[in-house]
Amino acid sequence: MVLPVKVSIDNDTHLAHTVDITPRGAQLGALRTQLQPGAIIHLQRGSKKAKFRIAWIRQLAPNEIRAGVECLHDVDNFWGVNLSDREGEPKKVMQAFLSLLSDGSKTGRLRR
């Protein structure tokens, strides 16, 4: 899920966005500053601020970095998005797929 965030590193603030989010972390894109795994940064999403640790970095282009970050403390709904509905989504998709396969085999429409 792409969400805009402000990233504070030391006394500098940068704009970035999320690529993926979880309740405890995210993958950040559009970073244009040097980062090191283990570094502590602050993210701001709306009025909420939290401290994160850089878990990994990947250089995508000479001036663009992607980073995985994990939150260092609990912040209630930091992203402002209800993630509980999305946690069971892969299981629901798989169940629907298996149901379709099962229904197709019963009606003879499924070829093997």
N, C-alpha and C positions, 0 to 999 in steps of 0.2 A: 504494500500500500504506500503510495507516494504522498508524503506530508511535508510541508516546509518546516524547517527548524533553524534556530540560531545556534551556532557552535562557538563557545568561548574557550579559547586556549590562551593561557596566561592572561594578558590584557587585550588580546585581539578578539574581535567577533567576526564570524564568517557566516554567510548564508549557505545552507545545504538542504538536502531533502532525504527522506527515508526511501529505501528501495523495498525493504521488507521490515515488518515490525512484529514483535512479540510483547507480551506483558513485561518482560524483563530485559529486553534489548532490541537492537535494530541493526540493519545494514544501511549505512549512510552513503549517499552518492553526491557528486558535484563538489567534493572537497578539493580545495586548491592550495593547501598548506601542508608542510611536512609534518607527519605524525609518526610516532613510534608505538609499537605494541606495549601495553602496560601504562601508557600515559593517561593521566586523568584530565577529562574535559568536562565542561558543563554544557548541557543542552537546554534550550528553552523552546517550549511548544505552547504558544499562547501565553497565558500568565503563569504557567507551571515551569519550574526549573528543577533540574536534577543533575547529580554528578554521575558520570559514566567513565568506564575504563575501556580503552582501546584493546580489543581482543586480537584483532588481526587487521592488516592493511593489504591492499592490492593496487598497484600502479596500473591504471587503465590507459593513460596517455601522459605525455610529458608534464602536463599541468592539471591532471585529474586523478584523484585517489578515491578508492572505495574503502570503507572501513566497517568492521563489525564492532559494535559497542555493547557493553552490558552495564545495566544500572547498578550502582553501588548501594542503593537504599530503596526501600519501598516508597513509591509515590502513587497514590490512588489515581488510576486512570490517566496516567501521564500523557498518553497520546490523544486522549479525547475521543476515542473510538471504542465501541464495544467489541472486544475480541472474543468473548465467550461463544458467540454464534459461529465463529469461524473455526474454532478448535475441532468440532465434530464434522466439519465439512468434507474432508477426504473420506471418512468412514461412510457418510451418507451417499457420496458419489459412488463409492465402490458397491454399496448395497443396492443402489439403483441399477448399476451396471449388471450385477449378478442376477438381479430380478429380471432384467430384460433378457439375459441369456437363458434363464430358466423358462421364462414364458415362450421364448422362441423355440426351444427344444420340445416343448409340450405340443406346440401347434405344427411342428414339422418344418418351420421356416428356417431353422438353423442348420446350416450345412457343416459337415465336419470333414 
